[in-house]
């Protein structure tokens, strides 16, 4: 526990969670973040970052899967303590969730509490990331629940167990859905449309994907 008197609360870097279909440019958004990044690749979709000198990548392989929780925890703690990095990237949370759930299933004698264990692990991971002092960017695939009514509101959500999604993203400042329309990448941040979305950073509800990170004047 930490106590801060008289409103002298330190600024906590923002956390961003973007979900969408494959090929919509979720990984490319990484390039907008200022500073050196460490990307955890769980779905091996890092080719778009080849040649980017500001990005280091850890690609998890098939042999790592049985120990994925311990490895993620270990490397996250290492990057938190390393001043070289200003940004932590988790790509793709859907893939990570599936790996973690498989490990929990394999280790369990009674599967009734497996999803609760999954939720707790992701809640703890989200808390660690929030306390890291780093900017955080996470991606996920999307689920299309089909159109409901004329507006189609509430059609899309992140491809995650609902309670696990809530436990993990409760720490995030921005959740949005990336999609293509008219050849342009957009991000929906409007929770009133019924999709998974929120924006605690500013009042924007719909943005171009290349404008997710707004650089303040004088920033490099």
C-alpha positions as CSV (number, residue, x, y, z in Angstrom):
1,X,0.0,0.0,0.0
2,X,1.2,3.5,-0.8
3,X,-0.2,6.8,0.6
4,X,-0.2,10.1,-1.2
5,X,-1.2,13.2,0.7
6,X,-2.9,16.4,-0.7
7,X,-3.4,15.1,-4.2
8,X,0.3,14.5,-4.8
9,X,-0.4,11.4,-6.8
10,X,2.2,10.3,-9.4
11,X,1.1,10.0,-13.0
12,X,0.5,6.4,-14.0
13,X,1.3,5.6,-17.7
14,X,-1.7,4.6,-19.8
15,X,-2.8,1.1,-20.7
16,X,-4.4,0.4,-24.1
17,X,-6.3,-2.8,-25.2
18,X,-7.3,-3.1,-28.9
19,X,-9.1,-6.0,-30.3
20,X,-10.2,-6.8,-33.9
21,X,-10.1,-9.2,-36.8
22,X,-6.8,-10.5,-38.2
23,X,-5.2,-8.2,-40.7
24,X,-6.7,-5.0,-39.3
25,X,-3.4,-3.6,-38.1
26,X,-3.4,-4.3,-34.3
27,X,0.3,-5.1,-34.2
28,X,1.2,-2.1,-36.4
29,X,-0.3,0.3,-33.8
30,X,2.8,-0.5,-31.7
31,X,4.8,1.9,-33.9
32,X,2.9,4.9,-32.5
33,X,4.2,4.4,-28.9
34,X,7.1,6.6,-27.9
35,X,10.2,4.9,-26.4
36,X,11.7,1.5,-26.6
37,X,9.3,-1.4,-26.5
38,X,9.4,-5.1,-25.6
39,X,6.8,-7.1,-27.4
40,X,5.6,-10.5,-26.1
41,X,4.5,-12.4,-29.2
42,X,2.1,-15.2,-28.5
43,X,0.8,-15.7,-32.0
44,X,4.0,-15.1,-34.0
45,X,2.5,-12.1,-35.9
46,X,5.5,-9.8,-35.5
47,X,6.6,-9.6,-39.1
48,X,5.2,-6.1,-39.5
49,X,7.8,-4.9,-37.0
50,X,10.9,-6.3,-38.9
51,X,13.5,-3.6,-39.0
52,X,12.0,-1.4,-36.3
53,X,15.0,-0.5,-34.1
54,X,12.7,0.7,-31.3
55,X,11.2,-2.8,-30.7
56,X,12.6,-5.9,-29.1
57,X,10.5,-9.1,-29.5
58,X,10.2,-12.3,-27.4
59,X,8.5,-15.0,-29.5
60,X,7.1,-17.8,-27.5
61,X,7.5,-21.2,-29.1
62,X,5.6,-24.5,-28.9
63,X,8.0,-25.9,-26.3
64,X,7.3,-22.9,-24.0
65,X,3.6,-23.5,-23.8
66,X,3.6,-25.8,-20.7
67,X,5.4,-23.1,-18.7
68,X,3.8,-20.0,-20.3
69,X,2.5,-18.5,-17.0
70,X,5.8,-18.7,-15.2
71,X,7.7,-17.4,-18.3
72,X,5.4,-14.4,-18.8
73,X,5.6,-13.5,-15.1
74,X,9.4,-13.8,-15.2
75,X,9.9,-11.7,-18.3
76,X,7.3,-9.1,-17.3
77,X,9.1,-8.5,-14.0
78,X,12.5,-8.3,-15.9
79,X,11.2,-5.7,-18.3
80,X,9.6,-3.7,-15.5
81,X,13.0,-3.4,-13.8
82,X,14.8,-2.6,-17.1
83,X,15.1,1.2,-17.7
84,X,15.7,0.5,-21.4
85,X,12.0,-0.1,-22.0
86,X,9.2,2.4,-21.7
87,X,6.5,0.2,-23.3
88,X,5.3,-3.3,-22.7
89,X,3.3,-5.0,-25.5
90,X,1.3,-8.2,-25.2
91,X,0.3,-9.6,-28.6
92,X,-2.1,-11.5,-28.6
93,X,-4.1,-11.9,-25.4
94,X,-6.5,-14.3,-27.0
95,X,-3.7,-16.7,-27.8
96,X,-2.2,-16.2,-24.3
97,X,-5.6,-16.9,-22.6
98,X,-6.0,-20.2,-24.6
99,X,-2.5,-21.3,-23.6
100,X,-3.0,-20.5,-19.9
101,X,-6.4,-22.2,-19.9
102,X,-5.0,-25.4,-21.4
103,X,-2.3,-25.5,-18.7
104,X,-4.9,-25.0,-16.0
105,X,-7.1,-27.7,-17.5
106,X,-4.2,-30.1,-17.7
107,X,-3.2,-29.5,-14.0
108,X,-6.7,-29.7,-12.6
109,X,-8.4,-32.6,-10.9
110,X,-11.7,-30.7,-10.7
111,X,-12.4,-28.5,-13.7
112,X,-15.2,-26.5,-12.0
113,X,-12.8,-23.8,-10.8
114,X,-10.6,-23.6,-13.9
115,X,-12.2,-20.4,-15.2
116,X,-11.9,-18.8,-11.8
117,X,-8.2,-19.6,-11.8
118,X,-7.9,-18.1,-15.3
119,X,-9.6,-14.9,-14.2
120,X,-7.4,-14.6,-11.1
121,X,-4.2,-15.1,-13.1
122,X,-5.2,-12.4,-15.6
123,X,-6.3,-10.0,-12.9
124,X,-3.0,-10.4,-11.2
125,X,-1.2,-9.8,-14.5
126,X,-3.2,-6.7,-15.1
127,X,-2.4,-5.4,-11.7
128,X,1.3,-6.0,-12.1
129,X,1.2,-4.2,-15.5
130,X,-0.7,-1.2,-14.0
131,X,2.0,-0.9,-11.2
132,X,4.9,-1.2,-13.7
133,X,5.4,2.4,-14.4
134,X,5.4,1.5,-18.2
135,X,2.9,2.2,-20.9
136,X,1.1,-1.0,-21.8
137,X,-0.4,-2.1,-25.1
138,X,-2.3,-5.4,-25.5
139,X,-4.2,-6.9,-28.4
140,X,-6.8,-9.6,-28.9
141,X,-8.9,-11.1,-31.6
142,X,-12.6,-10.3,-31.8
143,X,-15.8,-12.3,-31.7
144,X,-18.7,-11.3,-34.0
145,X,-21.9,-12.2,-32.3
146,X,-24.0,-11.4,-35.4
147,X,-26.2,-8.4,-36.0
148,X,-29.0,-7.7,-33.5
149,X,-31.7,-5.3,-34.7
150,X,-31.3,-2.4,-37.0
151,X,-28.3,-0.8,-35.4
152,X,-26.3,-3.9,-34.8
153,X,-25.1,-2.6,-31.5
154,X,-23.4,-5.0,-29.1
155,X,-22.2,-7.2,-32.0
156,X,-18.5,-7.3,-31.3
157,X,-16.4,-8.2,-28.3
158,X,-12.9,-9.4,-27.5
159,X,-12.3,-13.1,-28.1
160,X,-11.9,-13.9,-24.4
161,X,-13.8,-15.4,-21.6
162,X,-16.1,-12.6,-20.5
163,X,-15.1,-12.6,-16.8
164,X,-11.4,-13.0,-17.7
165,X,-11.7,-10.0,-20.0
166,X,-13.3,-7.9,-17.3
167,X,-10.7,-8.9,-14.7
168,X,-7.8,-8.1,-17.0
169,X,-9.1,-4.9,-18.7
170,X,-10.4,-3.3,-15.5
171,X,-6.9,-1.9,-15.2
172,X,-6.8,-0.5,-18.7
173,X,-7.5,3.1,-19.5
174,X,-8.6,2.5,-23.1
175,X,-10.4,-0.4,-24.8
176,X,-11.3,-0.3,-28.4
177,X,-12.2,-2.2,-31.5
178,X,-10.1,-1.8,-34.6
179,X,-11.7,-2.4,-38.0
180,X,-11.4,-1.5,-41.7
181,X,-14.0,0.7,-43.5
182,X,-13.5,2.3,-46.9
183,X,-9.9,1.3,-46.9
184,X,-9.1,3.1,-43.6
185,X,-8.4,1.7,-40.2
186,X,-10.7,3.0,-37.4
187,X,-10.9,2.4,-33.7
188,X,-14.3,2.4,-31.9
189,X,-14.0,3.7,-28.3
190,X,-17.7,4.3,-27.7
191,X,-19.2,2.0,-25.0
192,X,-22.7,3.2,-25.8
193,X,-22.6,1.1,-29.0
194,X,-22.7,-2.0,-26.8
195,X,-19.4,-3.3,-27.9
196,X,-16.4,-3.8,-25.6
197,X,-15.0,-0.2,-25.4
198,X,-14.0,2.6,-23.0
199,X,-11.8,5.7,-23.0
200,X,-10.7,7.2,-19.7
201,X,-7.9,9.1,-21.4
202,X,-9.9,11.7,-23.3
203,X,-13.4,12.2,-24.8
204,X,-12.8,10.7,-28.2
205,X,-15.4,8.0,-29.3
206,X,-14.2,7.2,-32.8
207,X,-10.7,7.7,-34.1
208,X,-8.4,6.8,-37.0
209,X,-6.1,4.0,-35.9
210,X,-3.0,6.0,-36.6
211,X,-4.2,8.7,-34.2
212,X,-4.5,6.4,-31.1
213,X,-1.5,7.9,-29.4
214,X,-1.6,11.7,-29.3
215,X,1.9,13.0,-28.9
216,X,2.1,16.1,-26.7
217,X,4.0,19.1,-28.1
218,X,7.7,18.8,-27.4
219,X,7.7,15.0,-27.1
220,X,10.3,13.1,-29.1
